[in-house]
Amino acid sequence: MTDSTDPEGFAGRLGAVVTRADDGAAHLGFTAREEHLNPAGTVHGGVLATLVDTAMGRAVRSTTEDHDVPATSQLTVTYLRPGRPGAMEVTARVRTRGEHLTVCEADVEQEGRALVHAVATFALLHH
């Protein structure tokens, strides 16, 4: 999957663009704008959490069958420094895949500096 957005999904409505999702990894591009900021003038933590959750979900999805849907069962987000308006890159990768649960990691960078590190556990729902 390359150069796509999910216009129906929440992250797509925020402006996140999936630029790559294959082999247990995913990459998203995002440009933070005024509407993404909190009262302190930095990128809202919920926006950053959405970005890492979306990227990790896409990474998991790149390893599953079409009828399997990853559902976040645990998400830990560590905010390392505040984000500012401008371009950001989000990378995610599957770290461990078990029979029922998959563990992923993701990072958000802006201008080559780490903003966020996240770890999540996903369960696979069969539809």
Residue frames as qw, qx, qy, qz and C-alpha x, y, z in Angstrom:
[[0.000, 0.892, 0.453, 0.000, 0.00, 0.00, 0.00],
 [0.462, -0.110, 0.032, 0.879, 1.59, 3.29, -1.02],
 [0.007, -0.056, -0.148, -0.987, 0.63, 6.96, -1.24],
 [0.345, -0.511, -0.687, -0.385, -2.79, 6.52, 0.31],
 [0.218, -0.213, 0.450, -0.840, -4.97, 8.14, 2.91],
 [0.116, -0.400, -0.908, 0.048, -7.95, 6.68, 4.66],
 [0.127, -0.311, -0.115, -0.935, -10.44, 9.50, 4.02],
 [0.643, -0.492, -0.434, -0.395, -13.09, 7.68, 6.06],
 [0.725, -0.297, -0.475, 0.399, -10.80, 7.17, 9.04],
 [0.350, -0.906, -0.150, 0.187, -10.10, 9.59, 11.85],
 [0.548, -0.452, 0.300, 0.637, -6.38, 9.91, 11.07],
 [0.392, 0.360, 0.553, 0.642, -7.20, 10.61, 7.42],
 [0.058, -0.893, -0.388, -0.222, -9.53, 13.41, 8.44],
 [0.480, -0.778, 0.048, 0.402, -6.68, 14.85, 10.54],
 [0.374, 0.865, -0.293, -0.164, -4.50, 14.87, 7.43],
 [0.529, -0.452, 0.701, 0.152, -2.28, 11.82, 7.99],
 [0.716, 0.532, -0.322, -0.318, -1.05, 10.17, 4.79],
 [0.851, -0.235, 0.457, 0.109, 0.12, 6.56, 4.72],
 [0.327, 0.762, -0.464, -0.312, 3.16, 6.56, 2.44],
 [0.459, 0.314, -0.829, -0.058, 4.15, 2.93, 3.02],
 [0.697, -0.285, 0.473, -0.457, 2.72, -0.14, 4.74],
 [0.876, 0.260, -0.379, -0.146, 4.28, -3.51, 4.04],
 [0.709, 0.188, -0.596, 0.328, 6.26, -6.35, 5.64],
 [0.608, -0.545, -0.484, 0.315, 5.26, -5.38, 9.18],
 [0.326, -0.284, -0.091, 0.897, 6.24, -1.73, 8.87],
 [0.182, 0.825, 0.498, 0.196, 4.42, 1.49, 8.10],
 [0.328, -0.127, -0.022, 0.936, 5.30, 5.11, 7.48],
 [0.078, 0.844, 0.531, 0.020, 2.95, 8.10, 7.73],
 [0.288, 0.209, 0.015, 0.934, 3.44, 11.71, 6.81],
 [0.202, -0.799, -0.559, 0.093, 1.63, 14.47, 8.65],
 [0.243, 0.377, -0.050, 0.892, 1.71, 18.26, 8.70],
 [0.250, -0.575, -0.618, 0.473, 0.64, 19.82, 11.98],
 [0.059, 0.541, 0.271, 0.794, -1.43, 22.96, 11.51],
 [0.189, -0.335, 0.294, -0.875, -3.08, 25.49, 13.81],
 [0.763, -0.261, -0.141, -0.574, -6.12, 23.26, 14.41],
 [0.851, -0.023, -0.506, 0.139, -3.86, 20.50, 15.79],
 [0.286, 0.364, -0.499, 0.732, -2.41, 22.66, 18.56],
 [0.449, -0.587, -0.626, 0.248, -3.29, 22.80, 22.25],
 [0.135, -0.975, -0.170, -0.047, -3.61, 26.08, 24.21],
 [0.565, -0.642, 0.264, 0.446, 0.17, 26.04, 24.82],
 [0.386, 0.789, -0.305, -0.367, 0.77, 26.24, 21.06],
 [0.099, -0.394, 0.897, 0.173, 2.19, 22.73, 20.71],
 [0.531, -0.001, -0.702, -0.474, 0.73, 19.69, 18.95],
 [0.729, -0.334, 0.200, -0.563, -2.05, 18.14, 21.03],
 [0.270, -0.350, 0.891, -0.099, -1.08, 14.84, 22.64],
 [0.706, 0.290, 0.566, -0.312, -4.23, 13.21, 21.30],
 [0.620, 0.713, -0.210, -0.252, -3.17, 13.99, 17.74],
 [0.127, 0.611, -0.781, 0.011, 0.24, 12.40, 18.34],
 [0.494, -0.091, 0.822, -0.270, -1.38, 9.35, 19.98],
 [0.755, 0.499, 0.256, -0.340, -3.69, 8.99, 16.98],
 [0.459, 0.728, -0.475, -0.183, -0.73, 9.11, 14.60],
 [0.050, -0.439, 0.893, -0.090, 1.24, 6.35, 16.36],
 [0.609, 0.127, 0.695, -0.360, -1.86, 4.19, 16.85],
 [0.713, 0.611, 0.034, -0.342, -2.73, 4.50, 13.16],
 [0.337, 0.677, -0.646, -0.107, 0.81, 3.75, 12.00],
 [0.241, -0.282, 0.909, -0.190, 1.10, 0.69, 14.22],
 [0.697, 0.308, 0.511, -0.397, -2.33, -0.54, 13.12],
 [0.648, 0.675, -0.225, -0.274, -1.23, -0.23, 9.49],
 [0.094, 0.570, -0.816, 0.018, 2.00, -2.09, 10.26],
 [0.477, -0.029, 0.831, -0.284, 0.05, -4.96, 11.82],
 [0.709, 0.508, 0.259, -0.414, -2.48, -4.93, 8.99],
 [0.437, 0.678, -0.526, -0.269, 0.36, -5.38, 6.48],
 [0.015, 0.338, -0.938, 0.076, 1.02, -8.82, 8.01],
 [0.465, 0.162, 0.746, -0.449, -2.57, -10.12, 8.21],
 [0.182, 0.353, 0.832, 0.387, -5.25, -11.55, 5.99],
 [0.130, -0.346, -0.283, -0.885, -8.00, -9.26, 4.67],
 [0.577, -0.558, -0.495, -0.333, -10.56, -10.62, 7.15],
 [0.628, -0.389, -0.419, 0.527, -8.32, -9.90, 10.18],
 [0.006, 0.857, 0.076, 0.510, -8.68, -6.45, 11.73],
 [0.494, 0.033, -0.540, 0.681, -6.17, -5.23, 14.34],
 [0.385, -0.825, -0.265, -0.318, -7.70, -3.73, 17.47],
 [0.197, 0.533, -0.517, 0.640, -5.57, -1.79, 19.93],
 [0.713, -0.503, -0.488, -0.017, -5.73, -3.46, 23.34],
 [0.557, -0.689, -0.090, 0.456, -2.98, -1.43, 25.02],
 [0.474, 0.714, 0.040, 0.514, -1.19, 1.78, 24.03],
 [0.546, -0.667, -0.091, 0.498, 1.65, 3.48, 25.88],
 [0.437, 0.782, 0.087, 0.436, 2.76, 6.84, 24.53],
 [0.579, -0.511, -0.093, 0.629, 5.89, 8.55, 25.80],
 [0.274, 0.936, 0.128, 0.177, 6.04, 12.24, 24.90],
 [0.755, -0.102, -0.053, 0.646, 9.71, 13.21, 24.61],
 [0.170, -0.258, 0.012, 0.951, 9.37, 16.84, 23.49],
 [0.407, 0.624, 0.404, -0.531, 6.58, 19.11, 22.22],
 [0.482, 0.338, 0.611, 0.530, 5.65, 19.12, 18.56],
 [0.047, 0.514, 0.000, -0.856, 5.33, 22.37, 16.61],
 [0.666, 0.638, 0.173, -0.344, 3.41, 23.25, 13.48],
 [0.213, 0.663, -0.637, -0.330, 5.05, 21.66, 10.44],
 [0.785, 0.234, -0.525, -0.231, 5.91, 18.32, 8.86],
 [0.561, -0.444, 0.650, -0.254, 6.25, 15.14, 10.91],
 [0.580, 0.261, -0.736, -0.233, 7.21, 11.58, 10.07],
 [0.739, -0.307, 0.432, -0.416, 5.74, 8.56, 11.82],
 [0.484, 0.333, -0.797, -0.139, 7.34, 5.13, 11.56],
 [0.767, -0.279, 0.375, -0.440, 5.98, 1.90, 12.99],
 [0.447, 0.350, -0.814, -0.122, 7.10, -1.69, 13.06],
 [0.909, -0.295, -0.164, -0.245, 5.83, -5.01, 14.32],
 [0.102, -0.666, 0.697, -0.245, 8.19, -6.22, 17.06],
 [0.147, -0.097, 0.972, -0.156, 6.62, -9.52, 18.12],
 [0.646, -0.007, -0.298, -0.702, 3.72, -11.43, 16.65],
 [0.288, -0.111, 0.899, -0.310, 2.08, -14.12, 18.73],
 [0.059, 0.307, 0.924, 0.220, -0.86, -16.36, 18.08],
 [0.059, -0.773, -0.631, -0.015, -3.43, -13.86, 19.39],
 [0.178, -0.937, -0.075, 0.290, -1.51, -10.66, 20.18],
 [0.667, 0.455, 0.053, 0.587, 0.97, -8.51, 18.28],
 [0.400, -0.760, -0.092, 0.504, 3.34, -5.95, 19.84],
 [0.519, 0.671, 0.177, 0.499, 4.44, -2.89, 17.87],
 [0.394, -0.541, -0.100, 0.736, 6.59, 0.19, 18.35],
 [0.369, 0.776, 0.333, 0.388, 6.32, 3.59, 16.70],
 [0.415, -0.387, -0.077, 0.820, 8.18, 6.90, 16.65],
 [0.264, 0.913, 0.293, 0.105, 7.25, 10.42, 15.62],
 [0.554, -0.235, 0.093, 0.793, 10.02, 12.73, 14.42],
 [0.236, 0.944, 0.230, 0.017, 10.03, 16.37, 13.44],
 [0.240, 0.904, -0.334, 0.117, 13.06, 18.00, 11.83],
 [0.631, 0.357, -0.643, 0.247, 15.13, 14.91, 12.71],
 [0.099, -0.316, 0.666, -0.669, 14.25, 15.07, 16.41],
 [0.308, -0.290, -0.906, -0.010, 12.24, 12.46, 18.31],
 [0.368, -0.363, 0.049, -0.854, 8.91, 13.71, 19.67],
 [0.808, -0.196, 0.230, -0.505, 7.17, 10.50, 20.67],
 [0.221, 0.232, -0.945, -0.068, 7.95, 6.84, 21.27],
 [0.735, -0.110, 0.172, -0.647, 5.03, 4.43, 21.61],
 [0.048, 0.121, -0.991, -0.030, 4.45, 0.74, 22.24],
 [0.680, 0.014, 0.073, -0.729, 1.13, -1.00, 21.63],
 [0.262, -0.004, 0.965, -0.005, -0.42, -4.42, 21.81],
 [0.544, 0.171, -0.281, -0.772, -2.97, -5.38, 19.18],
 [0.549, 0.107, 0.810, -0.178, -5.49, -8.21, 19.15],
 [0.129, 0.075, -0.687, -0.711, -6.72, -9.53, 15.83],
 [0.576, 0.291, 0.471, -0.601, -10.46, -9.48, 15.28],
 [0.196, 0.038, 0.868, 0.455, -11.73, -11.91, 12.66],
 [0.468, 0.415, 0.187, -0.757, -14.49, -10.54, 10.43]]
